[in-house]
Amino acid sequence: MKRVITYGTFDLLHKGHIRLLKRAKALGDHLTVCVSTDEFNAEKGKKAYTPYEDRKYILQAIKYVDEVIPETNWDQKINDVIENNIDVFVMGDDWKGKFDFLKDYCEVIYLPRTEGISSTKIRQDLGMKTK
Ligand code: C2G
């Protein structure tokens, strides 16, 4: 059972998120998604439109997603990888290199982002605040 993990806010869910989750799941048999809590998003300087519980509920409905756990800080990844017996850590390549320290614990893969879409672009196009 090859176990994969990925992290994110997954606000205003769009095709870029789904393509990331689909490709992440294809790398193994089980995908855990670690979703930023509203409090952690504030630390990231982001304010999600959709509250954590709803972002979790939405992700749990996606066929590529097997488990959803909270991301509450920047420093939990090594422990998450060990505790969840993770084989592969996956992120979009806007994060390329940022999590290479995990290579001591699991495979680290950065996947090309989906061009032309982002939660920020959606907010801008809708005339919403982007932060
Ligand atoms: N993504 C993508 N293509 C897009 C937009 C996003 O592949 N057009 C990917 C990102 O690279 C990321 C995932 O979808 O791997 C989730 O994106 P965000 O919700 O924006 O996540 P982020 O705020 O970058 O949080 O500890 C890591 C952070 O929690 C990552």
Backbone and ligand atoms as CSV (ligand in chain L), in Angstrom:
chain,resi,resn,atom,element,x,y,z
A,1,MET,N,N,0.883,-1.194,0.000
A,1,MET,CA,C,0.000,0.000,0.000
A,1,MET,C,C,0.907,1.227,0.000
A,2,LYS,N,N,0.985,1.884,-1.175
A,2,LYS,CA,C,1.846,3.061,-1.287
A,2,LYS,C,C,1.028,4.290,-0.874
A,3,ARG,N,N,1.557,5.019,0.148
A,3,ARG,CA,C,0.787,6.124,0.736
A,3,ARG,C,C,1.385,7.470,0.318
A,4,VAL,N,N,0.495,8.333,-0.161
A,4,VAL,CA,C,0.883,9.650,-0.689
A,4,VAL,C,C,0.275,10.732,0.197
A,5,ILE,N,N,0.991,11.860,0.333
A,5,ILE,CA,C,0.434,13.004,1.068
A,5,ILE,C,C,0.667,14.290,0.294
A,6,THR,N,N,-0.267,15.214,0.431
A,6,THR,CA,C,-0.100,16.555,-0.135
A,6,THR,C,C,-0.737,17.559,0.806
A,7,TYR,N,N,-0.374,18.839,0.651
A,7,TYR,CA,C,-0.799,19.908,1.569
A,7,TYR,C,C,-1.374,21.062,0.769
A,8,GLY,N,N,-2.302,21.765,1.404
A,8,GLY,CA,C,-2.804,22.965,0.734
A,8,GLY,C,C,-4.004,23.571,1.418
A,9,THR,N,N,-4.431,24.707,0.862
A,9,THR,CA,C,-5.625,25.397,1.368
A,9,THR,C,C,-6.874,24.890,0.665
A,10,PHE,N,N,-6.780,24.672,-0.642
A,10,PHE,CA,C,-7.877,24.148,-1.457
A,10,PHE,C,C,-9.152,24.985,-1.292
A,11,ASP,N,N,-8.975,26.298,-1.375
A,11,ASP,CA,C,-10.115,27.214,-1.308
A,11,ASP,C,C,-10.686,27.411,-2.702
A,12,LEU,N,N,-12.019,27.628,-2.803
A,12,LEU,CA,C,-12.627,27.880,-4.133
A,12,LEU,C,C,-12.138,26.798,-5.098
A,13,LEU,N,N,-12.408,25.566,-4.774
A,13,LEU,CA,C,-11.859,24.403,-5.481
A,13,LEU,C,C,-11.987,24.537,-7.001
A,14,HIS,N,N,-10.903,24.276,-7.703
A,14,HIS,CA,C,-10.920,24.431,-9.165
A,14,HIS,C,C,-10.126,23.302,-9.822
A,15,LYS,N,N,-10.103,23.331,-11.149
A,15,LYS,CA,C,-9.515,22.241,-11.950
A,15,LYS,C,C,-8.040,22.021,-11.589
A,16,GLY,N,N,-7.336,23.100,-11.255
A,16,GLY,CA,C,-5.914,22.958,-10.892
A,16,GLY,C,C,-5.749,22.090,-9.649
A,17,HIS,N,N,-6.648,22.296,-8.679
A,17,HIS,CA,C,-6.608,21.463,-7.463
A,17,HIS,C,C,-6.918,20.010,-7.803
A,18,ILE,N,N,-7.963,19.826,-8.591
A,18,ILE,CA,C,-8.397,18.450,-8.913
A,18,ILE,C,C,-7.304,17.718,-9.699
A,19,ARG,N,N,-6.680,18.427,-10.669
A,19,ARG,CA,C,-5.608,17.778,-11.445
A,19,ARG,C,C,-4.436,17.399,-10.536
A,20,LEU,N,N,-4.148,18.242,-9.543
A,20,LEU,CA,C,-3.062,17.940,-8.601
A,20,LEU,C,C,-3.429,16.686,-7.798
A,21,LEU,N,N,-4.643,16.643,-7.308
A,21,LEU,CA,C,-5.075,15.500,-6.478
A,21,LEU,C,C,-5.106,14.213,-7.302
A,22,LYS,N,N,-5.556,14.334,-8.555
A,22,LYS,CA,C,-5.634,13.153,-9.445
A,22,LYS,C,C,-4.242,12.588,-9.693
A,23,ARG,N,N,-3.292,13.480,-10.007
A,23,ARG,CA,C,-1.915,13.031,-10.283
A,23,ARG,C,C,-1.248,12.504,-9.011
A,24,ALA,N,N,-1.558,13.142,-7.876
A,24,ALA,CA,C,-0.972,12.681,-6.609
A,24,ALA,C,C,-1.454,11.264,-6.295
A,25,LYS,N,N,-2.755,11.031,-6.447
A,25,LYS,CA,C,-3.298,9.699,-6.148
A,25,LYS,C,C,-2.707,8.656,-7.082
A,26,ALA,N,N,-2.460,9.044,-8.324
A,26,ALA,CA,C,-1.924,8.104,-9.331
A,26,ALA,C,C,-0.513,7.639,-8.965
A,27,LEU,N,N,0.116,8.331,-8.005
A,27,LEU,CA,C,1.479,7.947,-7.599
A,27,LEU,C,C,1.474,6.843,-6.540
A,28,GLY,N,N,0.285,6.471,-6.063
A,28,GLY,CA,C,0.218,5.440,-5.022
A,28,GLY,C,C,-1.153,4.814,-4.933
A,29,ASP,N,N,-1.471,4.314,-3.713
A,29,ASP,CA,C,-2.773,3.634,-3.523
A,29,ASP,C,C,-3.673,4.395,-2.563
A,30,HIS,N,N,-3.081,5.326,-1.789
A,30,HIS,CA,C,-3.829,6.020,-0.738
A,30,HIS,C,C,-3.319,7.465,-0.678
A,31,LEU,N,N,-4.254,8.418,-0.740
A,31,LEU,CA,C,-3.865,9.842,-0.711
A,31,LEU,C,C,-4.439,10.521,0.523
A,32,THR,N,N,-3.550,11.064,1.340
A,32,THR,CA,C,-3.933,11.910,2.475
A,32,THR,C,C,-3.735,13.359,2.070
A,33,VAL,N,N,-4.779,14.169,2.269
A,33,VAL,CA,C,-4.683,15.605,2.002
A,33,VAL,C,C,-4.664,16.331,3.339
A,34,CYS,N,N,-3.640,17.142,3.537
A,34,CYS,CA,C,-3.488,17.901,4.779
A,34,CYS,C,C,-3.904,19.347,4.484
A,35,VAL,N,N,-5.071,19.723,4.996
A,35,VAL,CA,C,-5.686,21.015,4.636
A,35,VAL,C,C,-5.402,22.070,5.702
A,36,SER,N,N,-4.963,23.233,5.231
A,36,SER,CA,C,-4.646,24.325,6.159
A,36,SER,C,C,-5.877,24.755,6.937
A,37,THR,N,N,-5.758,24.856,8.249
A,37,THR,CA,C,-6.851,25.386,9.066
A,37,THR,C,C,-6.956,26.887,8.799
A,38,ASP,N,N,-8.060,27.487,9.216
A,38,ASP,CA,C,-8.233,28.937,9.025
A,38,ASP,C,C,-7.162,29.702,9.791
A,39,GLU,N,N,-6.815,29.190,10.979
A,39,GLU,CA,C,-5.795,29.857,11.804
A,39,GLU,C,C,-4.437,29.795,11.095
A,40,PHE,N,N,-4.091,28.629,10.540
A,40,PHE,CA,C,-2.798,28.508,9.849
A,40,PHE,C,C,-2.792,29.370,8.583
A,41,ASN,N,N,-3.937,29.417,7.895
A,41,ASN,CA,C,-3.993,30.276,6.703
A,41,ASN,C,C,-3.675,31.725,7.062
A,42,ALA,N,N,-4.157,32.155,8.227
A,42,ALA,CA,C,-3.875,33.535,8.671
A,42,ALA,C,C,-2.355,33.710,8.784
A,43,GLU,N,N,-1.671,32.668,9.279
A,43,GLU,CA,C,-0.199,32.713,9.382
A,43,GLU,C,C,0.430,32.790,7.993
A,44,LYS,N,N,-0.244,32.134,7.007
A,44,LYS,CA,C,0.286,32.142,5.627
A,44,LYS,C,C,-0.083,33.455,4.934
A,45,GLY,N,N,-0.818,34.319,5.652
A,45,GLY,CA,C,-1.244,35.581,5.048
A,45,GLY,C,C,-2.355,35.395,4.053
A,46,LYS,N,N,-3.093,34.272,4.204
A,46,LYS,CA,C,-4.224,33.984,3.298
A,46,LYS,C,C,-5.512,33.919,4.123
A,47,LYS,N,N,-6.619,34.352,3.504
A,47,LYS,CA,C,-7.919,34.177,4.163
A,47,LYS,C,C,-8.811,33.424,3.200
A,48,ALA,N,N,-9.085,32.173,3.510
A,48,ALA,CA,C,-9.910,31.369,2.609
A,48,ALA,C,C,-11.352,31.878,2.639
A,49,TYR,N,N,-12.019,31.804,1.487
A,49,TYR,CA,C,-13.440,32.170,1.435
A,49,TYR,C,C,-14.262,31.131,2.181
A,50,THR,N,N,-13.848,29.834,1.992
A,50,THR,CA,C,-14.564,28.698,2.578
A,50,THR,C,C,-13.876,28.271,3.872
A,51,PRO,N,N,-14.634,28.181,4.961
A,51,PRO,CA,C,-14.024,27.777,6.232
A,51,PRO,C,C,-13.457,26.355,6.190
A,52,TYR,N,N,-12.536,26.083,7.104
A,52,TYR,CA,C,-11.823,24.799,7.115
A,52,TYR,C,C,-12.778,23.591,7.048
A,53,GLU,N,N,-13.802,23.569,7.909
A,53,GLU,CA,C,-14.700,22.404,7.964
A,53,GLU,C,C,-15.339,22.144,6.604
A,54,ASP,N,N,-15.666,23.204,5.882
A,54,ASP,CA,C,-16.308,23.041,4.565
A,54,ASP,C,C,-15.274,22.634,3.515
A,55,ARG,N,N,-14.042,23.199,3.613
A,55,ARG,CA,C,-13.001,22.776,2.661
A,55,ARG,C,C,-12.687,21.289,2.876
A,56,LYS,N,N,-12.723,20.853,4.122
A,56,LYS,CA,C,-12.498,19.426,4.444
A,56,LYS,C,C,-13.639,18.583,3.871
A,57,TYR,N,N,-14.865,19.022,4.086
A,57,TYR,CA,C,-16.059,18.293,3.614
A,57,TYR,C,C,-16.020,18.124,2.088
A,58,ILE,N,N,-15.631,19.183,1.402
A,58,ILE,CA,C,-15.565,19.152,-0.070
A,58,ILE,C,C,-14.469,18.175,-0.536
A,59,LEU,N,N,-13.309,18.253,0.082
A,59,LEU,CA,C,-12.208,17.365,-0.310
A,59,LEU,C,C,-12.551,15.896,-0.071
A,60,GLN,N,N,-13.269,15.621,1.023
A,60,GLN,CA,C,-13.645,14.232,1.341
A,60,GLN,C,C,-14.559,13.638,0.285
A,61,ALA,N,N,-15.190,14.501,-0.523
A,61,ALA,CA,C,-16.126,14.028,-1.562
A,61,ALA,C,C,-15.412,13.700,-2.871
A,62,ILE,N,N,-14.109,13.995,-2.911
A,62,ILE,CA,C,-13.354,13.788,-4.158
A,62,ILE,C,C,-12.838,12.349,-4.213
A,63,LYS,N,N,-13.058,11.688,-5.352
A,63,LYS,CA,C,-12.753,10.240,-5.418
A,63,LYS,C,C,-11.252,9.958,-5.264
A,64,TYR,N,N,-10.397,10.949,-5.552
A,64,TYR,CA,C,-8.954,10.711,-5.443
A,64,TYR,C,C,-8.463,10.802,-3.993
A,65,VAL,N,N,-9.294,11.344,-3.102
A,65,VAL,CA,C,-8.886,11.644,-1.728
A,65,VAL,C,C,-9.359,10.542,-0.778
A,66,ASP,N,N,-8.422,9.985,-0.008
A,66,ASP,CA,C,-8.787,8.912,0.938
A,66,ASP,C,C,-8.912,9.404,2.368
A,67,GLU,N,N,-8.145,10.436,2.711
A,67,GLU,CA,C,-8.179,10.937,4.091
A,67,GLU,C,C,-7.847,12.420,4.086
A,68,VAL,N,N,-8.478,13.148,4.994
A,68,VAL,CA,C,-8.208,14.588,5.129
A,68,VAL,C,C,-7.831,14.874,6.575
A,69,ILE,N,N,-6.669,15.501,6.771
A,69,ILE,CA,C,-6.224,15.860,8.127
A,69,ILE,C,C,-5.864,17.344,8.137
A,70,PRO,N,N,-5.840,17.984,9.318
A,70,PRO,CA,C,-5.575,19.425,9.390
A,70,PRO,C,C,-4.089,19.766,9.318
A,71,GLU,N,N,-3.813,20.885,8.643
A,71,GLU,CA,C,-2.462,21.455,8.665
A,71,GLU,C,C,-2.537,22.688,9.552
A,72,THR,N,N,-1.823,22.641,10.687
A,72,THR,CA,C,-1.917,23.745,11.657
A,72,THR,C,C,-0.629,24.549,11.747
A,73,ASN,N,N,0.473,24.042,11.177
A,73,ASN,CA,C,1.730,24.791,11.259
A,73,ASN,C,C,2.692,24.346,10.158
A,74,TRP,N,N,3.787,25.127,9.989
A,74,TRP,CA,C,4.780,24.817,8.953
A,74,TRP,C,C,5.636,23.609,9.325
A,75,ASP,N,N,5.645,23.237,10.600
A,75,ASP,CA,C,6.653,22.272,11.039
A,75,ASP,C,C,6.139,20.852,11.270
A,76,GLN,N,N,4.946,20.558,10.767
A,76,GLN,CA,C,4.375,19.244,11.078
A,76,GLN,C,C,4.665,18.175,10.032
A,77,LYS,N,N,5.307,18.549,8.912
A,77,LYS,CA,C,5.390,17.623,7.776
A,77,LYS,C,C,6.205,16.367,8.085
A,78,ILE,N,N,7.378,16.520,8.754
A,78,ILE,CA,C,8.186,15.330,9.046
A,78,ILE,C,C,7.387,14.370,9.922
A,79,ASN,N,N,6.740,14.916,10.945
A,79,ASN,CA,C,5.945,14.073,11.847
A,79,ASN,C,C,4.768,13.439,11.108
A,80,ASP,N,N,4.137,14.209,10.228
A,80,ASP,CA,C,3.011,13.671,9.445
A,80,ASP,C,C,3.481,12.494,8.576
A,81,VAL,N,N,4.651,12.662,7.962
A,81,VAL,CA,C,5.180,11.611,7.071
A,81,VAL,C,C,5.466,10.341,7.872
A,82,ILE,N,N,6.036,10.507,9.059
A,82,ILE,CA,C,6.362,9.344,9.901
A,82,ILE,C,C,5.086,8.713,10.462
A,83,GLU,N,N,4.245,9.543,11.055
A,83,GLU,CA,C,3.013,9.052,11.713
A,83,GLU,C,C,2.062,8.368,10.738
A,84,ASN,N,N,2.047,8.851,9.483
A,84,ASN,CA,C,1.088,8.301,8.510
A,84,ASN,C,C,1.747,7.299,7.558
A,85,ASN,N,N,2.977,6.900,7.889
A,85,ASN,CA,C,3.721,5.942,7.030
A,85,ASN,C,C,3.715,6.343,5.554
A,86,ILE,N,N,4.020,7.613,5.321
A,86,ILE,CA,C,3.954,8.147,3.965
A,86,ILE,C,C,5.162,7.720,3.128
A,87,ASP,N,N,4.906,7.311,1.869
A,87,ASP,CA,C,5.976,6.951,0.936
A,87,ASP,C,C,6.324,8.093,-0.015
A,88,VAL,N,N,5.293,8.909,-0.350
A,88,VAL,CA,C,5.495,9.969,-1.348
A,88,VAL,C,C,4.852,11.274,-0.885
A,89,PHE,N,N,5.637,12.354,-0.910
A,89,PHE,CA,C,5.133,13.711,-0.624
A,89,PHE,C,C,5.048,14.424,-1.961
A,90,VAL,N,N,3.877,15.020,-2.237
A,90,VAL,CA,C,3.666,15.677,-3.538
A,90,VAL,C,C,3.167,17.097,-3.336
A,91,MET,N,N,3.713,18.029,-4.118
A,91,MET,CA,C,3.206,19.405,-4.126
A,91,MET,C,C,3.307,19.930,-5.544
A,92,GLY,N,N,2.548,20.988,-5.833
A,92,GLY,CA,C,2.706,21.679,-7.110
A,92,GLY,C,C,4.080,22.337,-7.155
A,93,ASP,N,N,4.599,22.553,-8.368
A,93,ASP,CA,C,5.996,23.010,-8.486
A,93,ASP,C,C,6.206,24.482,-8.171
A,94,ASP,N,N,5.152,25.191,-7.749
A,94,ASP,CA,C,5.397,26.531,-7.200
A,94,ASP,C,C,6.149,26.385,-5.881
A,95,TRP,N,N,6.154,25.179,-5.338
A,95,TRP,CA,C,6.859,24.885,-4.077
A,95,TRP,C,C,8.186,24.170,-4.319
A,96,LYS,N,N,8.583,24.045,-5.605
A,96,LYS,CA,C,9.775,23.261,-5.948
A,96,LYS,C,C,10.966,23.587,-5.041
A,97,GLY,N,N,11.525,22.541,-4.455
A,97,GLY,CA,C,12.719,22.695,-3.626
A,97,GLY,C,C,12.433,23.024,-2.165
A,98,LYS,N,N,11.255,23.576,-1.899
A,98,LYS,CA,C,10.956,24.068,-0.547
A,98,LYS,C,C,10.835,22.942,0.493
A,99,PHE,N,N,10.541,21.759,0.045
A,99,PHE,CA,C,10.318,20.660,0.999
A,99,PHE,C,C,11.291,19.508,0.779
A,100,ASP,N,N,12.480,19.823,0.200
A,100,ASP,CA,C,13.455,18.764,-0.090
A,100,ASP,C,C,13.989,18.107,1.187
A,101,PHE,N,N,13.828,18.798,2.331
A,101,PHE,CA,C,14.289,18.193,3.594
A,101,PHE,C,C,13.530,16.894,3.898
A,102,LEU,N,N,12.370,16.726,3.233
A,102,LEU,CA,C,11.581,15.503,3.482
A,102,LEU,C,C,12.181,14.292,2.764
A,103,LYS,N,N,13.193,14.543,1.881
A,103,LYS,CA,C,13.779,13.425,1.110
A,103,LYS,C,C,14.439,12.394,2.033
A,104,ASP,N,N,14.746,12.785,3.268
A,104,ASP,CA,C,15.306,11.815,4.228
A,104,ASP,C,C,14.227,10.851,4.714
A,105,TYR,N,N,12.968,11.181,4.457
A,105,TYR,CA,C,11.866,10.398,5.042
A,105,TYR,C,C,10.966,9.751,3.992
A,106,CYS,N,N,10.925,10.334,2.800
A,106,CYS,CA,C,10.023,9.808,1.744
A,106,CYS,C,C,10.451,10.393,0.405
A,107,GLU,N,N,9.812,9.906,-0.660
A,107,GLU,CA,C,10.047,10.471,-1.987
A,107,GLU,C,C,9.408,11.857,-2.014
A,108,VAL,N,N,10.029,12.824,-2.675
A,108,VAL,CA,C,9.474,14.188,-2.772
A,108,VAL,C,C,9.279,14.501,-4.250
A,109,ILE,N,N,8.034,14.777,-4.637
A,109,ILE,CA,C,7.726,15.041,-6.046
A,109,ILE,C,C,6.979,16.364,-6.173
A,110,TYR,N,N,7.465,17.203,-7.119
A,110,TYR,CA,C,6.786,18.480,-7.405
A,110,TYR,C,C,6.164,18.340,-8.789
A,111,LEU,N,N,4.869,18.568,-8.885
A,111,LEU,CA,C,4.166,18.394,-10.161
A,111,LEU,C,C,3.887,19.753,-10.811
A,112,PRO,N,N,3.946,19.834,-12.125
A,112,PRO,CA,C,3.660,21.114,-12.788
A,112,PRO,C,C,2.272,21.644,-12.416
A,113,ARG,N,N,2.217,22.926,-12.099
A,113,ARG,CA,C,0.921,23.552,-11.788
A,113,ARG,C,C,0.077,23.588,-13.053
A,114,THR,N,N,-1.248,23.683,-12.869
A,114,THR,CA,C,-2.163,23.869,-13.995
A,114,THR,C,C,-2.202,25.354,-14.320
A,115,GLU,N,N,-1.862,25.691,-15.555
A,115,GLU,CA,C,-1.771,27.105,-15.934
A,115,GLU,C,C,-3.156,27.768,-16.008
A,116,GLY,N,N,-3.182,29.074,-15.704
A,116,GLY,CA,C,-4.356,29.889,-16.002
A,116,GLY,C,C,-5.471,29.866,-14.968
A,117,ILE,N,N,-5.264,29.151,-13.868
A,117,ILE,CA,C,-6.309,29.114,-12.847
A,117,ILE,C,C,-5.667,29.150,-11.467
A,118,SER,N,N,-6.305,29.870,-10.564
A,118,SER,CA,C,-5.884,29.870,-9.147
A,118,SER,C,C,-7.022,30.477,-8.336
A,119,SER,N,N,-7.013,30.167,-7.042
A,119,SER,CA,C,-8.045,30.743,-6.181
A,119,SER,C,C,-7.946,32.272,-6.195
A,120,THR,N,N,-6.683,32.766,-6.259
A,120,THR,CA,C,-6.488,34.229,-6.278
A,120,THR,C,C,-7.094,34.827,-7.544
A,121,LYS,N,N,-6.891,34.146,-8.693
A,121,LYS,CA,C,-7.453,34.659,-9.963
A,121,LYS,C,C,-8.972,34.687,-9.897
A,122,ILE,N,N,-9.549,33.653,-9.295
A,122,ILE,CA,C,-11.013,33.604,-9.171
A,122,ILE,C,C,-11.501,34.804,-8.366
A,123,ARG,N,N,-10.809,35.044,-7.236
A,123,ARG,CA,C,-11.204,36.186,-6.381
A,123,ARG,C,C,-11.085,37.489,-7.155
A,124,GLN,N,N,-9.968,37.647,-7.852
A,124,GLN,CA,C,-9.759,38.899,-8.609
A,124,GLN,C,C,-10.857,39.063,-9.660
A,125,ASP,N,N,-11.127,37.994,-10.411
A,125,ASP,CA,C,-12.124,38.064,-11.479
A,125,ASP,C,C,-13.512,38.377,-10.918
A,126,LEU,N,N,-13.730,37.947,-9.672
A,126,LEU,CA,C,-15.037,38.202,-9.047
A,126,LEU,C,C,-15.045,39.520,-8.280
A,127,GLY,N,N,-13.888,40.218,-8.319
A,127,GLY,CA,C,-13.833,41.523,-7.652
A,127,GLY,C,C,-13.802,41.387,-6.146
A,128,MET,N,N,-13.300,40.173,-5.677
A,128,MET,CA,C,-13.220,39.974,-4.240
A,128,MET,C,C,-11.832,40.394,-3.760
A,129,LYS,N,N,-11.707,40.556,-2.429
A,129,LYS,CA,C,-10.376,40.810,-1.856
A,129,LYS,C,C,-9.507,39.561,-2.145
A,130,THR,N,N,-8.203,39.775,-2.419
A,130,THR,CA,C,-7.398,38.577,-2.742
A,130,THR,C,C,-6.569,38.109,-1.542
A,131,LYS,N,N,-6.656,38.814,-0.446
A,131,LYS,CA,C,-5.889,38.329,0.729
A,131,LYS,C,C,-6.841,38.054,1.888
L,1,C2G,N1,N,-2.124,23.961,-7.639
L,1,C2G,C1,C,-1.893,23.552,-8.952
L,1,C2G,N2,N,-2.312,24.313,-9.976
L,1,C2G,C2,C,-2.991,25.471,-9.741
L,1,C2G,C3,C,-3.250,25.895,-8.429
L,1,C2G,C4,C,-2.809,25.109,-7.373
L,1,C2G,O1,O,-1.274,22.491,-9.186
L,1,C2G,N3,N,-3.408,26.208,-10.812
L,1,C2G,C5,C,-1.621,23.120,-6.537
L,1,C2G,C6,C,-0.604,23.846,-5.663
L,1,C2G,O2,O,0.688,23.795,-6.245
L,1,C2G,C7,C,-0.695,23.033,-4.376
L,1,C2G,C8,C,-2.175,22.595,-4.344
L,1,C2G,O3,O,-2.689,22.771,-5.683
L,1,C2G,O4,O,0.136,21.867,-4.467
L,1,C2G,C9,C,-3.002,23.416,-3.391
L,1,C2G,O5,O,-2.842,24.785,-3.716
L,1,C2G,P1,P,-3.204,25.884,-2.588
L,1,C2G,O6,O,-4.519,25.556,-2.010
L,1,C2G,O7,O,-2.946,27.224,-3.169
L,1,C2G,O8,O,-2.099,25.516,-1.489
L,1,C2G,P2,P,-1.066,26.523,-0.791
L,1,C2G,O9,O,-1.776,27.713,-0.299
L,1,C2G,O10,O,0.071,26.659,-1.741
L,1,C2G,O11,O,-0.641,25.698,0.537
L,1,C2G,O12,O,2.322,23.614,3.560
L,1,C2G,C10,C,2.033,23.849,2.199
L,1,C2G,C11,C,0.879,24.795,2.049
L,1,C2G,O13,O,-0.234,24.372,2.834
L,1,C2G,C12,C,0.467,24.864,0.575
